[in-house]
Every structure is written in C-alpha cells, then in structure tokens.
Amino acid sequence: MYKNKQKQLEYRREWYQKNKERICAYYREKYIKNSRYFLEKGKHWRKNNSEKYEEYRKKWRTTSPVGIYGIVKQNSKKSGYKDLISKSEFVRWWNEQSQKCFYCGISLQELSLIKDNQNNRVKRLTIDKLNPKLGYIKENIVLSCQRCNNIKTDFFTAEEMKEIAQKYIKPKWEFQFIVK
C-alpha cells in the first residue's frame, strides 16, 4: 500500500488514535467474555516461566509508582498509621516529582552511577516521611535516597537532615563523579 515505511507508520498511528476507544472497548469485551481463558493462560505462563515472572514482578514492584505504593501501604499498615495517601493520589504525586533526593539532591540517574552499598541495595529513590509521627500523607512525604533516609530516621528533623546532606553527603557524591 505504502512504499514509504515512515508514511505507513504515521497512518497507523493516526488510525489508532482515531479508533482508540473502539479498539479498547473491543478488547475489554473480549476479555470479559473470555476472562477464565485469559486467567488460566496467565496462570499457566507464570507457572512455566516462574523465574522470569519473579524477575518482572520484583522490577515492577520497585520501579513503578503503583508497585512502590504497595510498599508504602505495607509499611503504613505495619507501623499502624491511620492516614494513608490514596493510590491514585500517590501515582499523581510520584509523577509530579523531579526524581531527586529531597535532602542531598542526587538524581535517580546519578544514583545508578555511584558505588554506594546503601543505595545499590535499593536502586531507587525511597519515600521518606518529613515528620515520622505522621502517616504517609501527601504533605508529609518526599523522595529520598536510601543513604539520606537511613541517616535521618526519626533522629533528625527534615531541616536538620537537609543541612547535613548539603554539607556532608552531597560533596561526597560530587567527589565520586569527579573521580570517575
């Protein structure tokens, strides 16, 4: 039909955008009619590919906002906090963040480049409560590298931790980048 592959791709994208609702409705209906089949197919695949599934599950749980929310919810329940941000509110909050540590300012990309036992264990920014006595509510949570989160615990206030991180931790990160 098209000699130019790029034109063909553009046409398909446009067609998909125009028919997106209809396509989604079709597949939703197909899933509903055959849900048992799809559930069994998924169960069978997970059983036959257990290592691959566990690897995917672990990555999803630690990198996607919904997976991280599950960890936050679990920690909240364990600690007995009554107030908890909703899943949709958490995902919105996560996507609005600049993906930098609130205390030392290290970015997620920089975090993956440094050699640090604390941060290499988690390999992502963690969720820290500004005030440890309050729950995981939108006004009380920030992104933090594992190093800063472990140092702060409930011993330092957020302001004290920010001062410590800027004075001592940030220069160490910068030194690691210079040495490399």
C-alpha positions, 0 to 999 in steps of 0.5 A: 500500500505504502512504499514509504515505511515512515508514511505507513507508520504515521497512518497507523498511528493516526488510525489508532488514535482515531479508533482508540476507544473502539479498539479498547472497548473491543478488547475489554469485551473480549476479555470479559467474555473470555476472562477464565481463558485469559486467567488460566493462560496467565496462570499457566505462563507464570507457572512455566516461566516462574523465574522470569515472572519473579524477575518482572514482578520484583522490577515492577514492584520497585520501579513503578509508582503503583508497585512502590505504593504497595510498599508504602501501604505495607509499611503504613499498615505495619507501623499502624498509621491511620492516614494513608495517601490514596493510590491514585493520589500517590501515582499523581504525586510520584509523577509530579516529582523531579526524581531527586533526593529531597535532602542531598539532591542526587538524581535517580540517574546519578544514583545508578552511577555511584558505588554506594552499598546503601543505595545499590541495595535499593536502586531507587529513590525511597519515600521518606516521611518529613515528620515520622509521627505522621502517616504517609500523607501527601504533605508529609512525604518526599523522595529520598535516597536510601543513604539520606533516609537511613541517616535521618530516621526519626533522629533528625528533623527534615531541616536538620537532615537537609543541612547535613546532606548539603554539607556532608553527603552531597560533596561526597557524591560530587567527589565520586563523579569527579573521580570517575 
